Amino acid sequence: MSREIIVHFALIPMRNAVHFLLDGRPVTLEFGTGSPWRPTTTLLQYLRANPEHRGVKEGCAEGDCGACTVVLAEPRGGGGLTYRAVDSCLLFLPSLDRKQLITVEDLTTPDGTLHPVQSTLVEHYGSQCGFCTPGIVMSVFALYKSRVHVTRPLVIDALSGNLCRCTGYRPIIDAALEACNEPRTDLFTAGEEGISQRLGAMTQEDLFIQTDGQRYFRPGSLASALTYRSEHPDALIINGATDVALRVTKRHEILPSILDLSGIAELRYCNETTAGLEVGSGATIQDLLEESHGMIPPLAQMLQVFGSKQIRNVATVGGNIGTASPIGDMLPVLVALEAEVRLRSTRSSRSLPIGEFFTGYRQTDCRADELITAVSIPAIPEGAIVRSYKVSRRHDMDISSVSGGFRLRLDAQGVVEDIVLAFGGMAATPSRARQTEAFLRGEAWTRDAVEKSGSFMAKDFAPLTDVRGSAEYRSVVARNLLVKFWDETVHPHMTAGTEMTGTR
């Protein structure tokens, strides 16, 4: 780090240690000379090195199996705590800052009494080999500590990121339903206000960690983040890091310079307005899913099969947009809705349509000194029909082969006034089938017109062949999704709201 930068950041209160609670006690993790930890050490690696917390298991180390699930608690507005199940294999240690970490060992009382989630699982014979059981217990525990009425679909959603290869899911689901519909008071209940106060009293200084070969900055304000971004344009930006973490766990990369935006509270919001949703880049996918149910059902439907709940609890809206994945499930829907991306630097701010934001494979129009601060998602216009689709090998926890976000407006005679056909998995970026759209505008919305438009879609896209599907398969699927869209618009009684499709 240059002398000039040292002088500049010496004026900002900073620290090189992470503070959190474990077993109800404060823990300080220091980084630097003599420390065994890097800022990109995962929580799973930390816990597996702790003899008292090896209930957490390493299965896939990429967020697919849930064996490493733990729960993070943090203060909730209005008092108390919010409990979130997360995959510890995808969480870097700085993400623990100012949170309570709860593992399966913490659920049992000092006299050995099991937590209601644990005892009910035992009574329903919900464990055989037991390798997956700690993660399952923690996923159900987070649901137990939520304030919602727990239904079977909610249990299935909570467990969608937990694999069990020997027990079978029926007894696990039955146990979760029983445990979560009992009076939900446990050994954590009485101490929640005290824990919230202790977490709130922890230092909020920016976190700056410099170790051999790595520099990690986790600011607590947008102003600090923008200043750092302007002086370190080479820094890798993360905001959740569920994608970037795989570079560490699977490729064993040492990431030299990181700007972590996950500690900026002012970026984590999701507000409903008369025009739609204004979503901060730090809002999690789960935040957006819960907020979009009423106003933008097609978006909520797609987000429901975005990873697992453990991943949605950490992955952020800004992070998902910034990765510019050509198969990102959320992005085609945002293109169809004509969402706008908000960008900001120390010098200026600007907005641009999300369809113009992606410039190439994993490339965006974000300038070297800018950060994504928000996305504006318009409400569905009156008279417009919007649908979202995902085709994948599994319904849950799978990457799409092809995804789509479509919007249609017809005139009184059934002629297409406007249409947007946005696809993922068909090009290097989430892209619109513009020649197909142009052909359909002004045409009567008929099966014949839709089938004829297939020849134009072949001109719009030249998809690649990979492990998720051949180019021919993707082309056929894309055309078939358009036919499905037509069928749902002319036979609305056959569908209930927004539909998803998939290979199940």
Wavefront OBJ file of the C-alpha trace (Angstrom):
o trace
v 0.000 0.000 0.000
v 1.426 3.351 -1.024
v 2.407 6.061 1.494
v -0.244 8.386 0.063
v -3.011 5.881 0.733
v -1.733 5.199 4.248
v -1.951 8.889 5.079
v -5.435 9.170 3.598
v -6.896 6.203 5.471
v -5.125 7.067 8.716
v -7.843 9.687 9.125
v -10.567 6.996 9.158
v -11.063 4.911 12.335
v -10.249 1.332 11.307
v -9.370 -2.026 12.824
v -7.994 -5.384 11.713
v -10.091 -7.620 14.000
v -13.551 -9.166 13.665
v -15.839 -9.135 16.717
v -18.749 -11.547 17.187
v -20.482 -13.772 19.737
v -20.080 -17.547 19.924
v -21.508 -19.690 22.723
v -22.842 -16.419 24.123
v -19.303 -15.132 24.657
v -17.451 -12.384 22.763
v -14.831 -13.534 20.281
v -12.168 -11.367 18.654
v -10.397 -12.712 15.586
v -7.265 -10.788 14.725
v -5.579 -10.960 11.344
v -2.037 -10.250 10.329
v 1.352 -11.437 11.578
v 1.040 -14.618 13.598
v -2.636 -15.170 12.863
v -3.646 -18.482 11.259
v -6.567 -16.765 9.532
v -6.865 -14.970 6.240
v -9.793 -12.637 5.500
v -10.914 -15.196 2.914
v -10.786 -18.108 5.345
v -14.293 -19.542 5.316
v -16.400 -19.926 8.426
v -16.496 -23.666 7.766
v -12.698 -23.869 7.878
v -12.668 -21.883 11.122
v -15.268 -24.102 12.802
v -13.677 -27.363 11.676
v -10.475 -26.160 13.356
v -12.385 -25.576 16.607
v -12.670 -28.826 18.633
v -15.848 -27.576 20.331
v -17.712 -26.873 17.094
v -17.093 -29.770 14.758
v -20.756 -30.671 14.514
v -20.682 -28.627 11.319
v -19.759 -30.938 8.440
v -17.983 -30.401 5.136
v -19.826 -32.037 2.281
v -19.527 -30.188 -1.012
v -17.838 -26.924 0.111
v -19.800 -25.075 -2.577
v -23.209 -24.400 -1.018
v -25.082 -27.326 -2.549
v -25.514 -29.853 0.281
v -26.280 -27.841 3.427
v -24.204 -30.077 5.729
v -22.298 -27.000 6.912
v -25.374 -24.891 7.722
v -25.111 -22.602 10.748
v -27.284 -19.714 11.909
v -26.359 -16.035 12.222
v -28.386 -13.742 14.457
v -28.281 -9.966 14.252
v -30.343 -7.109 15.699
v -33.743 -6.564 14.129
v -35.342 -3.157 13.768
v -37.850 -2.739 16.579
v -35.945 -5.025 18.950
v -34.965 -8.654 19.168
v -32.964 -10.686 16.700
v -33.293 -11.986 13.157
v -32.019 -15.533 12.647
v -30.696 -16.596 9.228
v -29.503 -20.014 8.136
v -26.352 -19.756 6.001
v -23.840 -22.063 4.333
v -20.653 -21.657 6.354
v -18.573 -22.897 3.394
v -19.453 -19.755 1.416
v -18.960 -17.217 4.199
v -15.679 -15.368 4.713
v -14.758 -14.673 8.337
v -15.284 -10.875 8.173
v -18.971 -11.591 7.520
v -19.271 -12.606 11.189
v -18.598 -9.055 12.333
v -21.153 -7.836 14.912
v -23.260 -11.008 14.691
v -24.090 -13.953 16.913
v -22.882 -17.270 15.509
v -25.003 -20.282 16.498
v -23.955 -23.856 15.743
v -25.640 -27.161 16.506
v -23.649 -27.460 19.765
v -25.348 -24.320 21.098
v -28.871 -25.745 20.872
v -28.565 -28.138 23.807
v -28.983 -26.799 27.352
v -26.139 -27.215 29.885
v -27.950 -30.169 31.470
v -28.085 -31.978 28.097
v -31.715 -31.266 27.211
v -32.201 -31.244 23.462
v -33.729 -28.304 21.640
v -37.341 -28.921 20.513
v -36.111 -29.163 16.905
v -33.608 -31.854 17.860
v -35.936 -33.878 20.085
v -38.733 -33.838 17.521
v -36.341 -35.018 14.815
v -35.357 -37.920 17.076
v -39.000 -38.808 17.779
v -39.802 -38.908 14.047
v -36.722 -41.020 13.193
v -35.405 -38.189 11.064
v -31.742 -39.237 11.086
v -29.840 -42.319 9.972
v -26.136 -41.872 9.212
v -26.354 -38.409 10.775
v -23.824 -36.647 8.534
v -26.424 -34.221 7.184
v -28.359 -33.940 10.449
v -26.553 -30.943 12.034
v -27.189 -28.834 8.930
v -30.822 -29.925 8.773
v -31.275 -29.096 12.452
v -29.872 -25.603 11.911
v -32.087 -24.921 8.879
v -35.171 -25.945 10.850
v -33.937 -23.995 13.901
v -33.817 -20.789 11.821
v -37.389 -21.456 10.702
v -38.366 -22.183 14.319
v -37.001 -18.774 15.334
v -38.850 -16.925 12.584
v -42.080 -15.114 13.340
v -44.113 -16.631 10.529
v -46.796 -19.295 10.588
v -44.943 -22.369 9.400
v -46.582 -24.393 6.636
v -45.419 -27.428 4.688
v -44.262 -25.313 1.690
v -42.199 -23.142 4.041
v -40.565 -26.218 5.554
v -39.739 -27.584 2.108
v -38.298 -24.217 1.107
v -36.191 -24.051 4.284
v -34.826 -27.544 3.583
v -34.312 -27.119 -0.171
v -30.591 -26.565 0.396
v -30.105 -29.628 2.630
v -29.380 -32.996 1.049
v -30.076 -36.260 2.861
v -29.135 -39.444 1.020
v -30.299 -42.122 3.467
v -33.116 -40.998 5.777
v -35.649 -39.684 3.278
v -37.328 -36.329 3.631
v -40.791 -37.310 4.884
v -39.850 -37.833 8.566
v -37.659 -34.710 8.479
v -40.493 -32.572 7.099
v -42.981 -34.065 9.575
v -40.621 -33.320 12.458
v -40.083 -29.739 11.298
v -43.819 -29.123 11.000
v -44.436 -30.440 14.502
v -41.551 -28.551 16.107
v -42.373 -25.235 14.438
v -46.052 -25.317 15.356
v -45.456 -25.833 19.065
v -45.118 -22.743 21.282
v -41.751 -21.465 20.057
v -39.897 -20.625 23.243
v -36.393 -21.963 23.804
v -33.138 -21.322 25.651
v -32.411 -18.323 23.388
v -35.693 -16.481 23.938
v -35.022 -14.819 27.274
v -31.615 -13.489 26.280
v -32.462 -12.006 22.875
v -32.722 -8.385 23.993
v -29.428 -8.624 25.840
v -27.689 -10.211 22.844
v -29.093 -7.497 20.584
v -27.708 -4.796 22.879
v -24.307 -6.452 23.078
v -24.064 -6.724 19.305
v -25.187 -3.123 18.895
v -22.474 -1.963 21.271
v -19.664 -3.554 19.245
v -17.423 -1.163 17.355
v -18.630 0.009 13.966
v -15.252 1.144 12.689
v -14.345 0.182 9.138
v -12.581 -3.160 8.909
v -9.230 -3.106 7.117
v -7.189 -6.317 7.010
v -3.760 -6.619 5.442
v -2.008 -9.965 5.472
v 0.740 -11.500 3.398
v -0.570 -11.296 -0.157
v -4.055 -9.987 0.699
v -5.751 -6.670 1.402
v -9.388 -6.696 2.549
v -11.505 -3.599 3.190
v -15.021 -3.847 4.649
v -16.382 -0.320 5.141
v -19.379 0.585 7.230
v -20.520 3.460 5.016
v -21.067 4.103 1.327
v -18.839 7.183 1.490
v -15.878 5.091 2.680
v -16.570 2.464 0.036
v -16.647 5.026 -2.780
v -13.413 6.635 -1.608
v -11.684 3.273 -1.456
v -13.099 2.288 -4.844
v -11.715 5.452 -6.451
v -8.234 4.750 -5.067
v -8.271 0.960 -5.556
v -10.050 0.276 -8.863
v -8.289 -3.082 -9.021
v -10.029 -4.375 -5.882
v -12.461 -7.252 -6.368
v -15.921 -6.111 -5.246
v -18.021 -8.552 -3.247
v -21.396 -8.148 -1.584
v -22.317 -11.571 -0.242
v -19.592 -13.483 -2.127
v -21.610 -16.674 -2.689
v -20.142 -16.763 -6.203
v -16.634 -15.476 -5.474
v -16.224 -17.843 -2.502
v -16.046 -20.749 -4.953
v -12.812 -19.326 -6.323
v -11.368 -19.849 -2.854
v -12.939 -23.198 -1.947
v -12.653 -24.855 -5.366
v -9.807 -23.133 -7.189
v -7.820 -22.342 -4.033
v -7.176 -18.807 -5.247
v -5.580 -16.144 -3.057
v -7.600 -13.044 -3.862
v -5.128 -10.149 -3.489
v -7.456 -7.151 -3.062
v -11.087 -7.151 -1.947
v -13.676 -4.443 -1.312
v -16.514 -6.006 0.692
v -19.761 -4.001 0.655
v -21.745 -6.349 2.896
v -21.285 -4.195 6.008
v -22.977 -1.081 4.552
v -26.415 -0.838 6.183
v -27.514 2.059 3.956
v -27.386 -0.221 0.902
v -29.651 -2.862 2.435
v -33.220 -1.770 1.802
v -36.174 -2.849 -0.277
v -38.907 -0.212 -0.478
v -42.252 -0.344 -2.229
v -43.171 2.893 -4.023
v -46.054 3.939 -6.244
v -43.824 3.194 -9.240
v -42.503 -0.189 -8.138
v -39.641 -1.366 -5.954
v -36.487 0.536 -5.043
v -33.918 -2.008 -3.954
v -30.522 -1.281 -2.437
v -27.642 -3.277 -3.832
v -27.027 -4.747 -0.384
v -30.525 -6.195 -0.068
v -30.389 -9.976 -0.068
v -32.173 -12.102 -2.606
v -34.401 -13.300 0.245
v -35.254 -9.668 1.103
v -36.303 -9.048 -2.494
v -38.224 -12.320 -2.706
v -40.318 -11.440 0.332
v -40.976 -7.893 -0.841
v -41.843 -8.741 -4.455
v -44.576 -11.328 -3.773
v -47.419 -8.821 -3.862
v -46.205 -6.252 -6.388
v -44.175 -8.293 -8.913
v -45.203 -11.977 -8.707
v -43.142 -13.131 -11.748
v -39.982 -11.912 -10.034
v -40.899 -13.616 -6.759
v -41.640 -16.836 -8.628
v -38.197 -16.857 -10.183
v -36.435 -15.964 -6.938
v -38.209 -18.826 -5.186
v -35.957 -21.240 -7.104
v -32.855 -19.060 -6.840
v -30.400 -21.340 -5.027
v -31.485 -22.347 -1.533
v -32.647 -20.252 1.380
v -29.148 -20.429 2.881
v -27.774 -18.848 -0.289
v -30.614 -16.335 -0.676
v -29.971 -15.178 2.903
v -26.464 -14.050 1.887
v -26.450 -13.392 -1.876
v -27.297 -9.780 -2.699
v -29.133 -8.029 -5.486
v -26.112 -5.909 -6.366
v -23.801 -8.892 -6.307
v -26.053 -10.888 -8.621
v -26.328 -8.039 -11.107
v -22.607 -7.253 -10.893
v -21.522 -10.806 -11.742
v -23.330 -10.411 -15.103
v -23.866 -14.136 -15.386
v -25.449 -15.152 -18.709
v -27.500 -17.732 -16.792
v -28.446 -15.541 -13.811
v -32.070 -16.444 -13.058
v -33.119 -12.979 -11.916
v -31.615 -10.977 -14.773
v -33.977 -11.844 -17.696
v -36.969 -10.917 -15.528
v -35.382 -7.569 -14.660
v -34.730 -6.953 -18.360
v -38.368 -7.754 -19.184
v -39.530 -5.367 -16.455
v -37.190 -2.649 -17.800
v -35.419 -2.216 -14.476
v -32.727 0.434 -14.100
v -29.344 0.112 -12.398
v -28.151 2.968 -10.183
v -24.398 3.629 -10.223
v -22.402 6.030 -8.105
v -18.844 7.294 -7.722
v -17.240 10.012 -5.601
v -17.821 12.399 -8.511
v -21.255 11.567 -9.900
v -24.220 9.229 -10.078
v -26.122 7.839 -13.035
v -28.774 5.317 -14.052
v -29.094 3.102 -17.091
v -31.474 0.376 -18.268
v -30.330 -3.002 -17.043
v -30.368 -4.373 -20.591
v -27.644 -1.863 -21.496
v -25.607 -2.614 -18.373
v -24.276 -5.964 -19.644
v -21.634 -5.429 -22.315
v -20.107 -8.902 -22.732
v -19.486 -12.203 -21.015
v -19.201 -11.307 -17.301
v -18.637 -7.688 -18.327
v -20.649 -4.584 -17.436
v -20.726 -0.846 -18.008
v -19.703 -0.197 -14.397
v -16.780 2.231 -14.515
v -13.554 1.737 -12.602
v -14.570 4.175 -9.840
v -18.281 3.255 -9.629
v -20.342 0.977 -7.434
v -23.824 -0.411 -7.985
v -25.937 1.232 -5.290
v -29.489 0.211 -6.221
v -31.870 -1.156 -8.822
v -35.238 0.377 -9.629
v -37.840 -2.224 -10.639
v -41.039 -0.810 -12.173
v -44.361 -2.316 -11.224
v -46.046 -4.355 -13.942
v -47.842 -1.829 -16.205
v -51.603 -2.009 -16.303
v -52.711 -4.290 -19.103
v -49.316 -5.965 -19.460
v -48.767 -9.681 -19.015
v -45.447 -10.770 -17.494
v -44.203 -14.310 -16.989
v -40.936 -15.899 -15.853
v -39.596 -19.339 -16.738
v -36.686 -21.535 -15.742
v -35.742 -24.828 -17.366
v -33.273 -26.941 -15.390
v -32.573 -30.555 -14.578
v -33.909 -30.166 -11.023
v -36.591 -27.927 -9.609
v -34.491 -26.809 -6.630
v -30.812 -25.944 -6.308
v -29.903 -26.110 -9.981
v -28.425 -23.826 -12.605
v -30.763 -23.067 -15.461
v -30.202 -24.363 -18.974
v -32.508 -21.640 -20.300
v -34.463 -18.992 -18.436
v -36.838 -16.336 -19.657
v -38.611 -13.163 -18.670
v -41.427 -12.123 -21.053
v -43.725 -9.097 -21.168
v -46.676 -8.615 -23.533
v -49.260 -5.927 -24.231
v -52.142 -6.494 -26.676
v -54.565 -3.966 -28.121
v -58.330 -4.398 -28.060
v -58.209 -6.514 -31.254
v -55.611 -8.925 -29.881
v -52.735 -7.446 -31.872
v -49.302 -7.205 -30.246
v -48.618 -3.600 -29.250
v -45.419 -4.341 -27.387
v -43.430 -7.421 -26.439
v -40.161 -8.092 -24.610
v -38.565 -11.541 -24.788
v -35.496 -11.712 -22.521
v -33.507 -14.937 -22.187
v -30.705 -16.312 -20.066
v -28.493 -19.151 -21.263
v -28.828 -18.195 -24.927
v -25.936 -15.741 -25.320
v -22.899 -14.310 -23.556
v -25.187 -11.930 -21.664
v -28.849 -11.916 -20.621
v -30.289 -10.838 -23.979
v -33.500 -9.914 -25.766
v -34.751 -11.694 -28.888
v -35.054 -8.400 -30.729
v -35.710 -9.729 -34.248
v -38.403 -12.020 -32.876
v -39.941 -9.096 -30.982
v -39.897 -6.947 -34.124
v -41.676 -9.644 -36.135
v -44.403 -10.106 -33.536
v -45.177 -6.418 -33.024
v -48.219 -5.568 -35.104
v -49.107 -9.234 -35.600
v -52.224 -10.864 -34.238
v -51.301 -12.838 -31.108
v -51.971 -16.287 -32.548
v -50.310 -19.686 -32.357
v -49.456 -19.410 -36.042
v -47.636 -16.092 -35.556
v -45.736 -17.429 -32.556
v -44.587 -20.524 -34.424
v -43.518 -18.442 -37.426
v -41.451 -16.240 -35.124
v -39.212 -19.248 -34.393
v -37.223 -18.628 -37.540
v -36.360 -15.155 -36.265
v -35.259 -16.507 -32.908
v -32.684 -18.604 -34.737
v -31.252 -15.309 -36.019
v -31.329 -13.726 -32.570
v -29.271 -16.390 -30.814
v -26.460 -18.833 -31.453
v -26.240 -20.571 -28.066
v -23.304 -22.664 -26.930
v -23.213 -26.342 -26.089
v -22.133 -27.195 -22.540
v -22.890 -29.678 -19.761
v -26.338 -28.142 -19.177
v -27.553 -28.518 -22.735
v -26.617 -28.539 -26.389
v -27.064 -25.539 -28.649
v -29.894 -27.333 -30.457
v -31.610 -28.181 -27.170
v -31.441 -24.582 -25.991
v -32.839 -23.275 -29.269
v -35.779 -25.685 -29.113
v -36.436 -24.844 -25.457
v -36.434 -21.099 -26.148
v -38.995 -21.483 -28.936
v -41.117 -23.779 -26.796
v -41.102 -21.303 -23.919
v -42.568 -18.694 -26.259
v -45.305 -21.146 -27.273
v -45.962 -21.846 -23.593
v -46.189 -18.100 -22.960
v -48.728 -17.753 -25.761
v -50.749 -20.671 -24.411
v -50.878 -19.171 -20.921
v -52.014 -15.806 -22.213
v -54.900 -17.208 -24.264
v -55.863 -19.844 -21.669
v -55.337 -17.956 -18.388
v -57.667 -20.319 -16.525
v -55.072 -23.054 -17.030
v -52.501 -21.257 -14.880
v -52.575 -19.574 -11.496
v -50.547 -16.401 -11.761
v -46.939 -16.540 -12.722
v -45.641 -19.922 -13.832
v -42.284 -21.583 -13.711
v -41.268 -24.536 -15.794
v -38.498 -27.025 -15.343
v -37.323 -30.555 -15.869
v -38.274 -32.346 -12.702
l 1 2 3 4 5 6 7 8 9 10 11 12 13 14 15 16 17 18 19 20 21 22 23 24 25 26 27 28 29 30 31 32 33 34 35 36 37 38 39 40 41 42 43 44 45 46 47 48 49 50 51 52 53 54 55 56 57 58 59 60 61 62 63 64 65 66 67 68 69 70 71 72 73 74 75 76 77 78 79 80 81 82 83 84 85 86 87 88 89 90 91 92 93 94 95 96 97 98 99 100 101 102 103 104 105 106 107 108 109 110 111 112 113 114 115 116 117 118 119 120 121 122 123 124 125 126 127 128 129 130 131 132 133 134 135 136 137 138 139 140 141 142 143 144 145 146 147 148 149 150 151 152 153 154 155 156 157 158 159 160 161 162 163 164 165 166 167 168 169 170 171 172 173 174 175 176 177 178 179 180 181 182 183 184 185 186 187 188 189 190 191 192 193 194 195 196 197 198 199 200 201 202 203 204 205 206 207 208 209 210 211 212 213 214 215 216 217 218 219 220 221 222 223 224 225 226 227 228 229 230 231 232 233 234 235 236 237 238 239 240 241 242 243 244 245 246 247 248 249 250 251 252 253 254 255 256 257 258 259 260 261 262 263 264 265 266 267 268 269 270 271 272 273 274 275 276 277 278 279 280 281 282 283 284 285 286 287 288 289 290 291 292 293 294 295 296 297 298 299 300 301 302 303 304 305 306 307 308 309 310 311 312 313 314 315 316 317 318 319 320 321 322 323 324 325 326 327 328 329 330 331 332 333 334 335 336 337 338 339 340 341 342 343 344 345 346 347 348 349 350 351 352 353 354 355 356 357 358 359 360 361 362 363 364 365 366 367 368 369 370 371 372 373 374 375 376 377 378 379 380 381 382 383 384 385 386 387 388 389 390 391 392 393 394 395 396 397 398 399 400 401 402 403 404 405 406 407 408 409 410 411 412 413 414 415 416 417 418 419 420 421 422 423 424 425 426 427 428 429 430 431 432 433 434 435 436 437 438 439 440 441 442 443 444 445 446 447 448 449 450 451 452 453 454 455 456 457 458 459 460 461 462 463 464 465 466 467 468 469 470 471 472 473 474 475 476 477 478 479 480 481 482 483 484 485 486 487 488 489 490 491 492 493 494 495 496 497 498 499 500 501 502 503 504
